[in-house]
């Protein structure tokens, strides 16, 4: 199995001003540029300066409004052959879109997230719409990840909370993976577990968990990159995604107003870690409190009935994927917990 790892990594304040320089260094001088919806107006001027000064030629430019695979096919085949690399600027949608184009055309993609709501900006998968249904597909892991931490700091705080929720879930994901080995002998990739565990522990052990702190943001970005790399190393989503992700995916399908991926995942991680008797349950609680995640969610609760329905539906989300929720009695146990635990009750509302 061939493993690719992001080669170009720049995570620092004002990195966007130097994007042209970074691209030239890698000898990508003719690029296709893709903006997320509404972002062209915000960054066009800044990018023109950095591209012009490094003599980067924009041979294709587009704004991505959809994640339908039919659109991606069309765009991929209309991309000029002279394009040496594609650059995706924005959130999950444009990055997933471009990762799939890169996968189809076998060209490098540079991901430039403007918020860090999940680990998708450095992962080898893409969440796309196929025949109107959301699907997780294999795509290309980015060749480069460039994150301007000043832009992340200015992004709405719920995006960063979402990234924190996605990151803390490595504890429960790894636990489920190991349980799948014990119960079903599913092989575990120890190196992927190491990367994933180190990623979350890096965040946990950082003292000043202030989402306005550029150094903390840089660290979270790096940890999310490692989470993406762990998936590439194992060739599966296992090191980054377990029962807590199943609940979040189910919630996306059930809820009228789903929240952000990592917000749902973070809430589910807290609950599932209790069910797993995960030794990190208290750590998870502490970190979610220290970062302000709990405070944010208690003011922007998930819907209780939808969350309970999501727990019930979660085991059906992925075929042949053992987690703590595969044991029927555990579903009931978790629902009881969600309904009665006073602390957890702060995170959900009628
Ligand atoms: Zn996730």
Boltz pocket constraint, residues with backbone or C-beta under 6 A from the ligand:
constraints:
  - pocket:
      binder: B
      contacts: [[A, 118], [A, 119], [A, 166], [A, 240], [A, 241], [A, 245], [A, 261], [A, 265]]
      max_distance: 6.0
